[in-house]
Amino acid sequence: MSYRIPNEVSKVSETLRNAGFETYLVGGCVRDLIIGLEPKDWDITTNATPEQIQQVFPDSFYENDYGTVGVKTGSEDARLAIVEITPYRTESEYSDKRRPDKVEFGTSLSQDLARRDFTVNAIALDDSKGQIIDPFDGQKDIKDKLVRAVGNPSERFNEDALRMLRAVRLVAELGFGIDGETAKAISENSKHLSHVSRERVRDELTRILNSSQPMNALVLAQRLGILEHISADLIRGIGVEQNQAHSYDVFEHLMRTMQHAADKDWNFDIRLAGLFHDVSKPETRRWSDEKKDWTFHGHDVVGSRVTKKALEDLHFSREIIDKVVKLVRWHMFFSDPDQITLSAVRRMIKNVGEENIWDLLNLRICDRIGTGRPKEQPFRFRKYKAMVEQALRDPISVTMLKTGGTHLMEKFHMKPGPKIGWTLNALLEEILDDSAKNTEEYLDKRARELIEMSEEDLKKLGEAGKERREAAEDEEIKQIMDKYHVC
């Protein structure tokens, strides 16, 4: 079978072969080629040592303990700009459950494949012949959509505990299931994830959340006992019953809210906020005899603090933490347009930031679907969105002019009074017809002409301009209302 391999990759592989070395594509790129996906990166393995690879590619670089050499291809495609070549290697004991104590280069391809994590990643491809080398039946597992450890799963997870989380990530990215023996070994060895750096855990969580099926992966992670090693706060919601507005417990609600963000292909920040937005409902839950139901007063405030601590523990960037904490803090904003004013909407925009307001509204949509309600945007919410857009837009007013009352008084020695307002409204009417006239030079010239008119004529022009401004303002607002179908 033939596979589409970029010229940049083929050229690197061919150059290495011409220098007398074995070379194979290996790992995730081969797996993706077999599945029919476009690989995100390309890895080559060889019997050459790192020093020999660098002799073949003088402009390459080598900065790690695993022998991986980066070869620059000059490609404008970021995925192909660097092709990584790693020598065949074997690895000794992993005393810290993270890194091998010793790495040896120059072994055989079969030994190299045997040290890999899952069968679907232990497949090599001789790109010069289109020949697959698959000693662990990875192709069968791809066909069966199974993540299965290479050899003894407990040994693989004791070597590198992060592999357990990586298995769950493959479930999210590929839509696969996990082989029974592999899943059993994950449950038995989940405690070893405590040895893994929080940065590595964060990176796997990020890839899970950016996948199409994060809910399936994190629910599976919880069942296998590894979700608590991502964030123990998330599992506190299991079995915590909510009020009558919700069909699910807190944990499932968090999962479904996050999943809807993925279904909509919304950004990572919304997905992460969806995962944590109700994280503090367990500790704020109180029974109300008056309502005969549960209440969760202040869960948004408490939850923003818990979220901040959880994301700091995972070493997310300050930018991501600040934004997600804001989304969690303000996700309970009151959105009944029949009971709030435009000024209240403006205050909410100020709280969360203009740059975040639409993500906050999208989080609210996900939150609604996460309760089990079938409709994303009822009429009241659409009307609220229209109010947000109305609050964000620049109102049509004389402040749009490249001049102003103070400027007119100074330039034309005018005294404060209605004449200034009439002049500005008359100027505004002209730029509504032709925005190119909105220059200081033109407005000064036209203002001089207007000021020399009689007060009665200038007043008529000014009032006509005011009426035109109000009509234009009403038309813009109508267009916003039409856009959200709330007229």
KOLZAPA-40909 format. One record per residue (C-alpha): x, y, z. Coordinates in steps of 0.25 Angstrom, whole numbers, plus 5000, padded with zeros to 4 digits. Example, Ala and Ser with C-alpha at 12.3 -4.5 7.8 and 13.67 -1.06 7.14 Angstrom:
<sites>
504949825031;505549965029;
</sites>
This chain:
<sites>
500050005000;500550144997;500550255007;500650405004;501950455011;502350595009;503650625001;504350685012;504250555020;504550465009;505750555006;506350535020;506050385020;506750375006;507950455010;508150365023;508050235014;508950285004;509950305015;509850155018;508950155030;507550085032;506350185033;504950165036;503750255039;503150215053;502150245064;500950335063;501250385048;501150235043;499950215052;499250335046;499650295032;498950155034;497750225040;497650325028;497950445037;498950555034;500150535043;500450665052;501950625052;502850525046;503850435053;504950355047;505750245054;507150195050;508350105053;509250225053;509650295066;509350435069;510850475065;510750405051;509350465049;509950605051;511150575041;510050545031;509350675034;510350775039;509250885041;508450795051;508350805066;508450705078;508050755092;507450635099;507750505106;506950415097;507850435084;506750515077;507450605066;506550715059;506850725045;506450865038;505750845025;505550995021;504050965019;503051085021;502050975028;502350985043;502050835044;503150805034;504150905037;504850805047;504850655045;505350585057;506250465056;506450365067;507450255068;506950115071;507050105086;506750015098;506450075112;506850025126;506050035139;505150155141;505450175156;504650305157;503450255148;503850365138;505150355131;506050235128;507250225137;508050185124;507950195109;508750115099;508750145084;509050055072;508149935075;507149875065;505849925060;505149815067;505749845080;505349995078;503949965075;503849875087;504149985097;502950075091;501750095099;500550045091;500449955079;499850055070;501050135072;502050025071;501950015055;503050055046;502950085031;504050075021;503650195012;504550155001;503850014999;502450045005;502749935015;502049925028;502849855040;501749825051;502349725061;501249745071;499949745062;499749895063;499049895050;497949795056;497849885068;497650005059;496549935052;495849885065;496050035070;496749985083;497950045091;498749925096;500049935103;501349875096;501649745104;501349745119;500549875122;500949885136;502349885132;502149995122;501350085132;502450055143;503450105132;502750235130;501450265138;501050375128;500750265118;499450235126;498950375123;499450365109;498550245107;497350325111;497750445102;497850345090;496350305093;496050455092;496750485080;496550355072;495150305077;495750175082;495550085094;496550025103;496849885104;496449815116;497749765121;498349905119;497149975126;497349875138;498849915138;498550065138;497550045150;498649965158;499750065155;499050195155;499750245168;501050255160;500450375153;500850455166;502350445161;502050515148;502350665147;501150755146;501550815133;501450675126;500150645132;499650785128;500150765114;499350635113;498150695119;498250815108;498250715097;497050635103;496250765104;496650805090;496150675084;494750645079;494350545090;494950605104;493750555112;493950405108;495350425112;495250485125;494050395129;494950285126;496050345134;495150355146;494750215145;496250165144;496650255156;497550355149;496650475148;496950505163;498450525158;498050625148;497150705158;496550645170;495550755171;494850705159;494450575165;493750635177;492550655169;492250515167;490950475172;490650615177;489150635173;488750775168;487450855168;486250825159;486850905148;487850805146;487750655140;489150615145;490050615157;491150725158;492250635151;491450595139;490950735138;492450785137;492750675127;491550705118;491850855119;493250835114;492850745103;491850835097;492950945096;493750835088;492450795080;492450945076;493950945073;494051065082;495451105088;496251035099;495951145109;494451115108;494650965109;495550985121;494551085128;493450985125;494250875132;494350955145;493151055145;492350985155;493550915163;493150975176;491650935176;491950825186;492450915197;491451025195;490250925194;489150955204;487750905206;486651015205;485350985213;484751095206;485051055192;485050905196;486250895187;487750905188;488451045186;489851075183;490051215187;491451275184;491951155176;492451245165;493251325175;493851205182;493951135169;494851245163;495851225175;495851075174;496051085159;497251185160;497951085170;497650965161;498151035149;499451085156;499650945161;499650905147;500651015143;499751075132;500151215127;499751335135;498951385123;498151255122;497951255137;497451395138;496451375127;495851245131;495751295146;494951415140;494051325132;493751235144;493551355154;492551425145;491851305138;490551325147;490251465141;488851505141;488351505127;486851545128;486751665118;485351695124;485951725137;487351785134;487751915128;488851945117;489752005128;489651865136;490151795123;491251895122;491651865136;491751715133;492651745120;493551835129;493651715139;494051605129;494651695119;494251735105;495251625099;494551515108;493051555107;492651465095;493451345102;492651365114;491351365107;491751235099;492151175113;490751205117;490151135105;491051015109;490551015123;489151015119;489350895110;490150825121;488850835130;488150745120;487250855114;487050835099;487150985094;488451055094;487851205093;486451235097;485851365094;486351435106;487751395104;487751435090;487251575094;488351585105;489351555094;488751675086;488851765098;490351725099;490551755084;489851885086;490651925098;491951895091;491651975079;492052115077;490852205078;490552295067;490852435073;491552565070;492752495078;493052425064;493452555058;494852595056;494552725063;493752765076;493152875084;494452925091;495152925077;494053015071;494053115082;495553125082;495653135067;494453225064;494453305077;493053245080;492353255094;491653135100;490253115095;489253045086;489953095074;491152995076;490152885077;489452915065;490752935057;491252795062;489952725058;489952785045;491352745042;490952595047;489852585037;490852615026;491852505030;490752405031;490552425016;492052435013;493052385024;494252435015;493852575020;494152545034;495452615034;495852735043;496152815030;494852795024;494052815037;494752945040;494452995026;492952955027;492852995042;493253135038;492153135027;491053085037;491453185048;491253305038;489853265035;488653325043;488253255056;486953215050;487553145038;488653085046;487653035057;486852965045;488052895040;488452855054;487152795058;487052725044;488452665047;487952615061;486752545055;487652485045;488652435056;487452375064;486852305052;488252245049;488452205063;487052135063;487352065050;488652005055;487951955068;486851895059;487951825051;488551765064;487151715068;486851655055;488251585055;487751515068;486351495064;485851575076;485051685069;
</sites>
